[in-house]
Amino acid sequence: MTTYGLDGISRRTRAVSRSISAENTTGAESGGGRATEGTGAVAASRLGPGWKISPSIDIAPGTTAVLADIEGPGTIRHLWCTTDPHRAWRGTLLRMYWEDEEEPAVEVPLGDLFCNGWNTFSQVSSVPIAANPNGGFNAYWPMPFHRRARITLENLTAEKVTLYYQVDYELDEVGDDALWFHAQWRRSHPVPYGEVHTLLDTVTGAGSYVGTYLAWGVNSPGWWGEGELKFYLDGDDEFPTLCGTGTEDYFGGAWNFDVPGQGYTAYTTPYLGLNQILRPDGLYQSQQRFGMYRWHLLDPIHFSEDLRVTVQSLGIGPGQGNGLPHRYRHTSDDIASTSLFYLDAPSSASRPATPDLLTLEVD
């Protein structure tokens, strides 16, 4: 199994590089650029074969496209994609299946995997995820598999989705200690008053939690991000082993993300960020919305038996004539989470129900 880095990249390897796209749908050796028909056929009609005949695929409403079906062993190293229209980011479901499992290890809205959960583009410059103008999505999470990897995209919308994509992978031995990549999406719309939003609901097995993306819509005035993220490890019941001190703290910010004289301030760094701030427009977009990510690349959260993750919907309200300058108060915000982890099994019994279009919609 190949390990990369500035040192590892210079070492000889037995790995074989392959890539799947609409121009080479199987990743076969010498299989690229052979298309004679496709979405670019009209534009390239005077140029002939090999000149961008099939740069993308069309996915009809209510259908699922198989993007890749790879025989292992190997490791997916990079995913790139973009869509037309952009509103498909919350109307399509990306799934990944490892080995010969019938249940997906990854089932998330396309945009949320790339930290763009609001159907509005946001730049992300991080190590495993890069979202570039205007809607170029990249993922560098290593995804090893032993026998088979399959990736699909389901179009839940009522309109055609055009997808440009590339799956870059290598065929090579995979170590027995390699874990499978998982991603789960959940939404509380809104969080019931006085309750918490659950990101992971007791995933069983051994593994490492490696990342969080939250698309957070605010439904109350005032500061909204006092809620603690809590990680319940290996049998924790009422109280967690890992407990943060506030939402903005977990994402590496401080003091409400509020720079005096500037207000909410976006940032995107290699491991964490508040990449998106959507402000009300005074008309139909009446609520504030935020997108934020944290990647546990240098501080993975290891578990050996089970893991549960929650975040509180908690804000700050004014004092009530009791001399206090403020008080914590429950809120009922709209929170959609994408949780990323590696597990010692290619699928998990603890999966949320597959969301429908009404659950996914940005309203």
C-alpha positions, 0 to 999 in steps of 0.5 A: 500500500502506497503512503504519500507525502513529500518524502513518499512521492519520490519512492518507487511503487508498484501502484498502477495509476488509473482514472475514470471519467466520461471520456474513459468510463471504465478506467481501462488502459488506453481507454480514454478519448475513444468516444464517438458520441456524447455531450460534446459531440455537436461542439466537436463535430468538425474535429473528430474523435479524441477531441472532447466528444464525451466530457460529461454525462446527463442524469435524467430526473429520478435516475441513478448514474454509476460513476465508477465500478472498480475491481480492487485492490486499490485506493481512490486518491482524488475525486473531482466533479462539477454540475449544471445546474448548481442547485443540484448540489442539494438535489443529488445523492452521492453514494459509495459502496465498498467491497460487495456490500449492498448498503453504502458507506457514503450517502450524502448530498453532493454539495455537502461532501464538498462543504457547499450545502446551501446551493450557493458556491463557497470557496474552500481551501483545505487539505482534503477538500477544495471547492474552487470557482465556480463549483469545482469540487475536489476531495482527497480523502484516501479511500482504500478497498480490497475487492471492489469500489462502486460510486453512484449519483442519484438525481432526485430533482425534476430536471436533468443534471449534467455532471462532469467528473473524474475519479483518480485511483491506483491499483495496488495492495491494500494493508489488512489494517486499512479502514473503509471511508464512511460519510453520513448526512443528517438534518434537524429542520429544526432541532426540537426545542431543548434537544440536540442535533445528532451527527452520528448515532452510535456507530459500532466498531473500531475506527477514527472520526476525521471530519465534520461539516455543518450547514447551519441555518439560524432561526432566532435573533442573537448569537447562535453558536454556544452549543458544545460538540460532544463525542461519546466513546466506547460505552459513554452513556450520559456524559461524553469523554470529549466535550468542546466548549462552543460551536465556534471553538470547535471550528477553531474560531472565537468570540462569535466569529465576530471581528469588531467593526466587521461582523461575521468573518469567513476563513478557510484554512488547511484543517478548519474554517467558517467558509460560508456566510449567507446574510439575509437579503431583506426580502425572501432570504430572511435567515442567516446561514453558515457553512463550517468544517473541521478536519481531524487530520492531525487529531483524529478521534479514535474509538474501539467499540462505538461512537456517538456525536452530538451538537447543541442548538444553543444561543445567547439571550439578554438578561431578564432583570436579574443582573446578568448581562446575558443567558444561554437559551435553547434554540431551534435552528436548522442544522445539517451535518456531514460526518466523516470517519473510517471504520473497520467494516465496509458498511455500518448498521447505524445509518440514517434513513435515506433523505427525500427531496423535501428533507434535502431542500434549501428553503 
